């Protein structure tokens, strides 16, 4: 049993909560004053005596703030700040400073954190010292742990699993995520106060883990549990649910509080942790209700206990840190509406402190509570330079940090200036580096011995490419100021670069002294010793690490490395086996065992070890390659389909070289889907080149992949010559897709393959594999895929195969396939679905054809059987990303202010998003379907379609307007059947507002809220009903009247016809719908509008001059787009001696037959871009008395496709001409095409009909 002695006890405050009275001067505070020289260790290297408060070192300022403020939030922020300054202090100075600060503070979060940080600083004195301090504070580090259990989409957090239903059985075994799991004991591993679940449980991604312990007390007592979990959690005490949190707030030692009653005797604590990605762990502290450790409270391993815990759907919420800070700075009001504290508004120091504490101690909080305090602090009149500098660190955007630090540095504080220069160097860029260089020269001139300034000088030299000189400067700084972690860590990294290995043992040794539990530092030091042949030194490091991390699998793996280096493979295998026993779910341990067995010559046992690893990580490409070396056929699931050269040449003999530019001899894909939905995809393609066009088409191809989640392996590329030779030559180049700011937002790469040796008559053959390499399926256990059976080239053999677990359901669209036939074959615990098509004819190319999924037969497969399930799954995938913050709340309030109708509010929010969020279209990987957090999208001001749709949704909901995410397949890709329900068919995301029956596209920067882009109309779509299923439909098509050009022209031809001058007139055009958006985009930012508009008109009316052109407010995307132009000159009429020929509409319009129906017949459907309507009115002034010989009257052509109507009449002022032409159809079938073409020809003739005017009285 571990007991908590009463330690660091002091005067009890009246409340455990954040408020406490001012702290009087105590002996501890006097000791702090005496300690000031140690605190000013860095300052002593800067100036002999600080001239002002601004010239104090950061450590001195923070210490004063912690002690003198009398405010718990300020004190806690100061201690947090000291933890960040630890890299500029020796551990001894840090420990002494923190001890004096803690002694001067009452019990509370600031004091606890100070003492916990002191425990970290004293780690070099031994585990008993550092962990002893944490235990004295009430931190519990003795636990039984269990897991992982599957937790796809965090669904298991709301499902009772075995530990909840069956109690605690130390010898029990349960089916875990990959293999059976049982309880393991963990005792104070790693950092003081922290329980790192990842040391014993792997993987922790998409997992549920449990921890249990027994608290033993002599009598009943009210107590407080202080809990900070990296993940969602549920907590039971003695079987009763006491608190839960659904959000992962990130790593931080102090956060949530739960008041509980401990019984006399044993008290069972059960903690359920749900983790989405990354490592996980927790801090668990138990105190009395005033924050002091409980005397004689002990911790024991849990005893067997067979009772289930009580389940509830109404979990109590803990007392959160953000709530406690809010209540402290904004006290609640009493029944009369009065502030119970009657205190003043928070000071800038308090606001800054609140932002710092929340940003550092719960960094992943989706609500971003620090933002509201930060924004208030920025506006506070009493905010000083130090406060601005502290606030800079709360921003994730580097440019914001630089801007705030630049402002703060103007007051001359050398440390703030140093931070500003460091932030500039972090930005990089030649111009920024030069700015930092100039500032650094001034800082060094004033403070030549300042540690941070000298450190920055070394960094600058390195940025300039002077690596050796930079290393020399940093080494000199290390000699002058030894023991500073920031200097030593950087010197270690740079020493590796310049190959100065002689310093590495000292530097790593110092790092291990500071953090003796650090696995990373120890592994580097062990590797260094083993590389130098000093096995004994390596073992000494491992033994020291083992004392800090007892029974740690990673320490055992280091021992295995040392044993292997000494030639003792038996001892190495024994250590690896023990590591596997402690962490059975880790595939890397089993792979390590396999490699050792290969080295020992036991290939059969090695194969079994790699098989064990593949059970835990079936998609791990490196493990699979090891397994393939032992048995080359093991993972070549595609071998039976792989065609050799002879088979491919045989297919080439059947190709019709007169048909098309090339022929696909074979195009096949085999997919191996593992139990968790991850997959490996093998592709083989072979094409015969017919002519030059085909040669150009086949010279290159591009493969896409996401580096962290997938690998691409080009396994075979060859060119088969007609004379029998085989050429194996190709070029390969990888490139990142993101550029500029988007490069840090998306991690997407392309691999381009080029085949320069390809010639006419050659056969190009290439094979490649794309493998998922993550530990988990980022889309939970979903799998979906599409594969085209047809193309514009003929295909002789097309095959798609899916090999997956026999127990999984895979849904295909086989009922809609004409060319490919589906067969299903069971192969033990695997099932092969195969679709095969032979002699697939090519699809001809024609303009205005529908998208490929309507032209070509397409195979679609999905693990979903209905759209409701897919929609609910997608909602669970994205809902955690839909978060608000204070900036968003203020923005929405500003946008809707004064707008009374829902339509106006929707338009305002839509227009804000499309005009302020830059569109970056790179939809790959998990974020091809899952948006980033909406708060991040707003802060960064860029995102893709899902990001902007999600942001609009959250902003509309803040305004009280319901909306729903819509997944859509834009019409250019073609519509799809409703089966099977699959995410793979969609390429875009928009938003639907049910109350207005309105579809909004957050990426359509020039479309108004009622101008849905044409590609989103008549497109296959899924409306996601926020966890209530979904509706698969075809998005509505707007009528022709929604896409309209209206033109009014007053044209004076009097002088032209009289032979005394030229034409003049005024033209006004109004564009709506699909005509408006390109018009706005074309003219919105053109600073030479008049000249450009004249160029555009002169292409229709030769010689016309635009005197001036007035465009409407094109930035108002809710208004129609307009232009009014005054014109002169131009060839409006053709003149002869006796007659003038005028076409009132012809010169301004193209021939519609030529545009849409140039060919006499079609084999494919014709699809217009959208229905449209054009209305033109002309008032044409003529000389008095002129005779109209022909062209007057009304003519109309009407059909099922639209209408064309022309009216020309002679009035008192001259000719009045009106044209209406409307195409109110989207799709024309080949059977309808002749009638459609005839309608367009009639319409062109009607439009082109001239008006003939007599001159000089001619008859």
URMOHU-V977077 format. One record per backbone hydrogen bond with DSSP energy under -1.0 kcal/mol. NH is the residue of the N-H (numbers start at 1). CO is the residue of the C=O. Records with the same first field share a line. If there is no record, write none. Layout:
BEGIN
NH=CO  CO
END
This chain:
BEGIN
2=299
4=297
30=26
31=27
32=28
33=29
34=30
35=31
36=33
38=35
39=35
40=36
41=38
44=40
45=42
46=43
47=43
56=53
61=57
62=58
63=59
64=60
65=61
66=62
67=63
68=64
69=65
75=71
76=72
77=73
78=74
79=75
80=76
81=77
82=78
83=79
84=80
85=81
88=85
89=86
94=90
95=91
96=92
97=93
98=94
99=95
100=96
101=97
102=98
103=99
104=100
105=102
112=108
113=109
114=110
115=111
116=112
117=113
118=114
119=115
120=116
121=117
122=118
123=120
125=122
126=123
130=126
131=127
133=129
134=130
135=131
136=132
137=133
138=135
139=134
140=284
143=186
144=212
145=184
146=210
149=208
151=206
154=151
155=152
157=154
158=155
159=156
164=161
165=161
166=162
168=305
172=169
174=181
176=179
177=148
181=174
184=145
186=143
188=141
194=191
195=282
197=195
198=280
199=196
200=197
201=197
206=276
207=275
208=149
209=273
210=146
211=271
212=144
213=269
214=300
215=267
216=298
217=265
221=262
223=260
224=287
225=258
226=285
227=256
228=283
230=281
231=229
232=274
233=245
234=272
235=243
236=270
237=240
238=268
240=237
242=235
243=235
244=316
245=233
256=227
257=319
258=225
260=223
262=221
265=217
267=215
269=213
270=236
271=211
272=234
273=209
274=232
275=207
282=195
283=228
285=226
286=138
287=224
288=292
291=288
297=294
298=216
299=2
300=214
305=168
309=164
310=239
319=257
320=318
324=320
325=321
326=322
327=323
328=324
329=325
330=326
334=338
337=334
340=332
351=347
352=348
353=349
354=350
355=351
356=352
357=353
358=354
359=355
360=356
361=357
362=358
364=249
365=362
368=365
371=368
374=370
375=371
376=372
377=373
378=374
379=375
380=377
383=380
388=384
389=385
390=386
391=387
392=388
394=391
395=392
401=397
402=398
403=399
404=400
405=401
406=402
407=403
408=404
409=405
411=408
412=409
417=413
418=414
419=415
420=416
421=417
422=418
423=419
424=420
425=421
426=422
427=423
428=424
433=429
434=430
435=431
436=432
437=433
438=434
439=435
440=436
441=437
442=438
443=439
444=440
445=441
446=442
447=443
450=447
454=450
455=451
456=452
457=453
458=454
459=455
460=456
461=457
462=458
463=459
464=460
465=462
466=461
467=465
470=466
471=467
472=468
473=469
474=470
475=471
476=472
477=473
478=474
479=475
480=476
481=477
486=87
488=484
489=485
490=486
491=487
492=488
493=489
494=490
495=491
496=492
497=493
498=494
500=495
501=499
503=500
507=503
508=504
509=505
510=506
511=507
512=508
513=509
514=510
515=511
518=515
522=518
523=519
524=520
525=521
526=522
527=523
528=524
529=525
530=526
531=527
532=528
533=530
534=529
535=533
538=534
539=535
540=536
541=537
542=538
543=539
544=540
545=541
546=542
547=543
548=544
549=545
552=549
556=552
557=553
558=554
559=555
560=556
561=557
562=558
563=559
564=560
565=561
566=562
567=564
568=563
569=567
572=568
573=569
574=570
575=571
576=572
577=573
578=574
579=575
580=576
581=577
582=578
583=579
586=583
590=586
591=587
592=588
593=589
594=590
595=591
596=592
597=593
598=594
599=595
600=596
602=597
603=601
606=602
607=603
608=604
609=605
610=606
611=607
612=608
613=609
614=610
615=611
616=612
617=613
620=617
624=620
625=621
626=622
627=623
628=624
629=625
630=626
631=627
634=631
637=635
639=636
641=638
642=638
648=644
649=645
650=646
651=647
652=648
653=649
654=651
655=652
659=656
663=688
664=794
665=686
666=686
667=797
668=684
669=799
670=682
671=801
672=680
673=803
674=678
677=674
680=672
681=770
682=670
683=768
684=668
685=766
686=666
687=764
688=663
689=762
690=661
691=661
695=691
696=692
697=693
698=694
701=753
703=751
705=749
709=706
710=706
711=771
713=769
715=713
716=767
718=765
719=727
720=763
721=725
724=721
727=719
731=754
733=752
735=750
737=748
742=739
743=740
744=741
746=742
749=705
750=735
751=703
752=733
753=701
754=731
755=699
758=755
761=689
762=759
763=720
764=687
765=718
766=685
767=716
768=683
769=713
770=681
771=711
772=679
773=709
780=777
782=779
785=861
787=859
789=857
790=857
795=840
796=664
798=837
799=667
800=835
801=669
802=833
803=671
804=831
806=829
808=805
811=862
813=860
816=813
817=814
821=836
823=834
825=832
827=830
830=827
831=804
832=825
833=802
834=823
835=800
836=821
837=798
839=796
840=795
843=791
853=973
854=851
855=851
856=852
859=787
861=785
862=811
863=783
870=866
871=867
872=868
873=869
874=870
875=871
876=872
877=873
878=874
879=875
881=878
882=879
883=881
889=885
890=886
891=887
892=888
893=889
894=890
895=891
896=892
899=896
905=901
906=902
907=903
908=904
909=905
910=906
911=907
912=908
913=909
914=910
915=911
916=912
917=913
918=941
920=943
922=920
924=922
928=925
929=926
930=926
934=881
937=933
938=934
939=935
940=936
941=937
943=918
948=944
949=945
950=946
951=947
952=948
953=949
954=950
955=951
956=952
957=953
958=954
959=955
960=957
961=956
964=992
966=990
967=1022
968=988
969=1020
971=1015
973=970
974=971
986=983
987=968
988=968
990=966
991=1000
992=964
993=998
996=993
998=993
1000=991
1004=1001
1005=1003
1007=1004
1011=1008
1016=1013
1017=1014
1018=1035
1021=1033
1022=967
1023=1031
1024=965
1025=1029
1031=1023
1033=1021
1035=1019
1042=1039
1043=1040
1045=1173
1046=1070
1047=1175
1048=1068
1049=1177
1050=1066
1051=1179
1052=1064
1053=1181
1057=1053
1058=1054
1060=1055
1061=1055
1064=1052
1065=1127
1066=1050
1067=1125
1068=1048
1069=1123
1070=1046
1071=1121
1072=1044
1075=1072
1077=1073
1079=1075
1080=1076
1081=1077
1082=1078
1083=1079
1084=1080
1092=1088
1093=1089
1094=1090
1095=1091
1096=1092
1097=1093
1098=1094
1100=1097
1101=1097
1104=1101
1105=1128
1107=1126
1108=1126
1110=1124
1112=1122
1114=1112
1116=1113
1117=1115
1119=1116
1121=1071
1123=1069
1124=1110
1125=1067
1126=1108
1127=1065
1128=1105
1129=1063
1131=1102
1132=1130
1134=1141
1136=1139
1140=1253
1141=1134
1142=1251
1148=1145
1149=1146
1155=1151
1156=1152
1157=1153
1166=1228
1167=848
1168=1226
1172=1223
1173=1043
1174=1221
1175=1045
1176=1219
1177=1047
1178=1217
1179=1049
1180=1215
1181=1051
1186=1183
1189=1252
1190=1252
1193=1208
1195=1206
1197=1204
1199=1202
1203=1222
1204=1197
1205=1220
1206=1195
1207=1218
1208=1193
1209=1216
1211=1214
1215=1180
1216=1209
1217=1178
1218=1207
1219=1176
1220=1205
1221=1174
1222=1203
1223=1172
1224=1201
1228=1166
1233=1229
1236=1232
1237=1233
1238=1234
1239=1235
1240=1236
1241=1237
1242=1238
1243=1239
1244=1240
1245=1241
1246=1242
1247=1243
1248=1244
1251=1142
1252=1190
1253=1140
1254=1187
1255=1138
1258=1255
END
